[in-house]
Amino acid sequence: MISPAEYDPRKMPVIIWRGQEWPIPELAARQLIDAGERIERITDVLRALDKAAGLPENYSELSDDERRAIDARRGTATLERLYKFTREQFSDLCEIVYIGLTRAHPKLMAEDFYDTPTSPAEMLLAFYVVRRQSRMYEFAPRRDAPSPGEDEARPTGSI
């Protein structure tokens, strides 16, 4: 069984898996090809759950207290419905997390991942990290990321 990869916690988010912190770098083209459609499908499911629970999509005009209250309602509503995901939806969710883990841990075998005890809530939390690292839902390119071929030593800042 492999161990978590080394990483800079100031620059890379992690998921908790097998009781340890496992880094999830930004996804590369290979992972986006494998996970992209799945990420979109699960995001659509989660948005539909939010809408069914009467949760707003736009936070821009809300106070901090209102945002925290909505976030709490969203979390509870999503976790309640997560247990009602179809087999295919939950399979997509797990596969997204596995793909995200293999970015920093290419030797991680699918059998090891799928045979490790977990909970649906842990998978959902890990999904959000992998989705963030896909950068599929960013609206503008990050200015601190180096362009292809730029000096690798250039600081990239915190994530």
Phi, psi and omega in degrees: 000137182275164178251165178300146178286157174290148180197165176263109184296344178281344185241351186220129176287162181229163167242154174267119179218132184057033177074012180230161176273125180243121181291148176234098177290170173302143182287146176265175182306319181301316180288324178295322177298316183285327188250343189307307181295323179295317179300317179298315181298314181291322176299318177298319178298314182294322177296319178296321178296318177299315181296317179297330179274001178076026181268137182287152176273329186257123180259354194302329184256014182260152175284166178300319179296319178295321179296316179298318180296318179292319178300319179295315177298318180298315180299314179295314181297317181293315180297321178299317182280335181304324180289351178254008176304147174291165177302317180296318180295316180292325176298317176301315180302312180295318181296322177300315180296317178300313179300317177298318179295324183288349177298314179264348185227067186298341181272358179295121181275142180304321181299319178296317180295309185287342178265000179274129179301140178204178175236158176303322180296319177298319179295320180296315178298319178294323177304315182299323178293313181295318179299317177300317182286347175285337183060020181290337185248020173276145182258348179216147178295146177289134181279341183269357180275133180290148174285158178306132179089350178288163180304124181293337183282353181297130179297141181253352179082179181277150174262000000 
